[in-house]
Amino acid sequence: FIASVGGVGMAATRAGVGMVLEPSPDGSGIIIVDLNPTGPAAMSRLLMKGDKLISVDGHQVREGTTCKDLVPLITGPAGSEVTLVISRGFLGDQVEVRIRRGGGAGVP
């Protein structure tokens, strides 16, 4: 299952950050595989393709967590913030990132 978090078709009361998630190749978690270039995630310049999600608003991403499980955590009221902890690079350094959700339906 691949989840797109934000964009066309999202209910007007919920907004995402414009990223596409899928399970990591080794099955150990969820990774960012694409960013909408005009979405909040890409515009922040804080997230990159290949980043692994560690937590979303304090909810740990554990083995067995699905992309579908994360969509309701990442999406929320337009203009509100979501806090992501990601792991990046070979050493797996963890970084906390705050992203403001997009503007609603049709706007990432």
N, C-alpha and C positions, 0 to 999 in steps of 0.2 A: 504494500500500500504506500503510495506517495501522497503526501498532503501538501497542498498549496495553502499558505496561511495569509489570506488577504487577497482582495481583488474582486473581479466581476462575479456577481451572483451572491455575494455576502449580504446578509440582511443589513438594512440601513442602521440598525441599532448596534451592530457589532462591526469592528474593524480589525484588520490584522496589521502586519508589519512588512508584508511583501517578500516572503521567503518560501522556498520549496524544501520540504523535508523528506528524507527517506531513511530506512534502517541502514546502519553502517554495514559494510560488506562482511565484517566478522560477526555481526549480530549482537554486538555489545552495547548498542545504543542507537541514537538518532543523530543524523548529521544534516547540515545545510548543504543542499546540492545546487541551489540556484537562488539568486536574489533579483527581484524586479528592480531594474536600474533606476526607476523613479519612485520606488517605495521607501518607507521610512528606514528599513534595515540597511539598504544600500546607501541611502543619502547620509546616514549617520557615519558611514565609513568605519564602524566599529565591529561589524560582522563580515565574515568571508566564507566563500564556498569551502567546504571541508571542515568547518568548525563543528565540534560535537557538543550537543546540548547536555549539560550536567543537571541543571535545574531551571524551572520556570516559576517565577513568583514564589520561590521557596519549596516548590514541589519537586522532589528528586526524580530524575529520569533514570530509572533502574532497568536492568536487563528484563526484557519482556514488555516494557512500555512501548506502545505503538504510536505511530504518527497521529492516528485518530484520537488517541488519548490526550495528545498535546494541543490539538486545535482549540478546544474550549478554554484552555489555560492561556494560550498566546493571544487569542482574539478577545476583544472587550470593547467597552465604549470608545468611540472615536475621540481622540485627544488624550486618553488616559495612557499611563505608562505601564509597560511590562518589564520586569527585571529578569534577565537571562544570565545564567552562569554557563560559560562555554569553556571548552578545552581546545587548545590550539597547538599545533605543531608536534614535533617528535617527542618533546619532553612532556607534553600534556599540560603546559601551564594553564591555570584556570584564571579567567577574567570575568568580572561582573559587568554587565552591560545593561543600561536602561534605554529603552526605545519607546518613543511616543507612537501610539497606534495611529493608523491612517484615518482618512476622512469619511469612511463609510462605503456603501455599495458602489462598486465601480472604481473606487479610488483606493489604491493599495495602502 
